[in-house]
Amino acid sequence: LRRCQTVLEAGQPLVLYPEGTRQFGPTLHELYDGPAFLALRTGVPVIPVGIGGSERAQAKGSKFIKPTKVRVVIGAPILPPARGLFSTTTCCLNASLRCNAIRRPSVSALPPGE
């Protein structure tokens, strides 16, 4: 996480998978605390991105990527609370991230080709 923080503080983009791995279907699984922790430490917003159909492009355990269409949904930035306003924990921000993800349209709910 220290390296991730250094990357963010340098103004560089960073991709993290808050569920720890690719998931299948519209269900949002438990989130790890890393992205929320980094957002709180650096003040950098979290940009939620959903990728649907990646299991067809590269199945778990596969070494090769197959050309296929995937669906990508990019959500609005989720800003971490300002420091010092109130006691904030990664647990609170994770709950906010989860609520925002649940309210967004699922990538699996999009019509094919969108």
N, C-alpha and C positions, 0 to 999 in steps of 0.2 A: 504493500500500500504506500510505502514511502516513495518508491519510484513513480507510482501513479500520481502521487501528490506533486512531485517534482515536474512531471510532464504537464499537469494542469496549470501549475503556477508559472510555467514557461509559455502559457498561452496555446499549447498544442492540444489537438483533439485526442480523446481517449475513448476506446470502446470497451465496455465491460458487459458481461452477461449476468445480470442480477439473480437469475435462477440457477446459475452454475453450469448449465448445459442447455442444449437445444431441447425444446419440449414440443410435443405434438398435440394438435387440437387447440380449442379456444380457451382451455382452462389455464388460469394464471396460477403458477405454483409458488411455494414459499420463496421469498426473496432473501438473499444474503445481505448483510449489513454494509459491505464494502462500498457500493456506489453512494449510499446515503451518507456514510461516514466521510467519504471524500468530498461530497457536495457541501457538507457542513463545515469541514476543515478549510476548504478553498473558496467557498461562496459561488462556485461554478454551478450553473443550472444543469439539471438532468434532462436530456432530450430522449423521450421514450421512442423506441423504434420496434415495431413488430414485423417479423419476417415469416410469412406463411408459405409452406411448400418446400422448405429447405430439406425436408426428409427425402423428397424425390430427387433433389440435386445431389445430395451426399448422405446416404444412409449411415446410421451410427456404425462405427467399425470399418466403414469403407475407406479406402485410400484414394479413390478417384472421384472426381466431380463430374456429373453428367449434365449436359446442357438441358435446362428445363426452365419454365417460367416460374418465378416466385412472386409473391405479393409483398409489398413493403408499405407499411403505414408509419408515417412520421408524425408524432404528436407534438403538441405545443410544449415549449420548455416549462419545466417545473422548477421554480426558484426555491432554493433553500431559505428558511427563515433568517432574517438578519440576526447577526450575533448580538447577544446582550439584551434582546427584547424580552426573552423568557428562557427558562431552562429547556433546552432542546436536546433530544437524544436521537440517535440513529433509528431507534424504534419508532419514534413519532414521524420522522421523515419517511421511513419505509412504509408506514401506514398510509401516508399521503400519496406516495408513489403507487401503492397498490390500489387505492381508491381511484386515482386518476386513470390507471390502466384499465380498471373494470368499467369505467364510464366511457372509454373510447371504443370505437367500433373494432371488432375483432378482425384480424386479417383473414381468418377463415370464413367470415360472414360476407366478404366482398364477392361480387360476381366474378366469374373467370375472366381474365384478361384486363382487369382493372388494377 
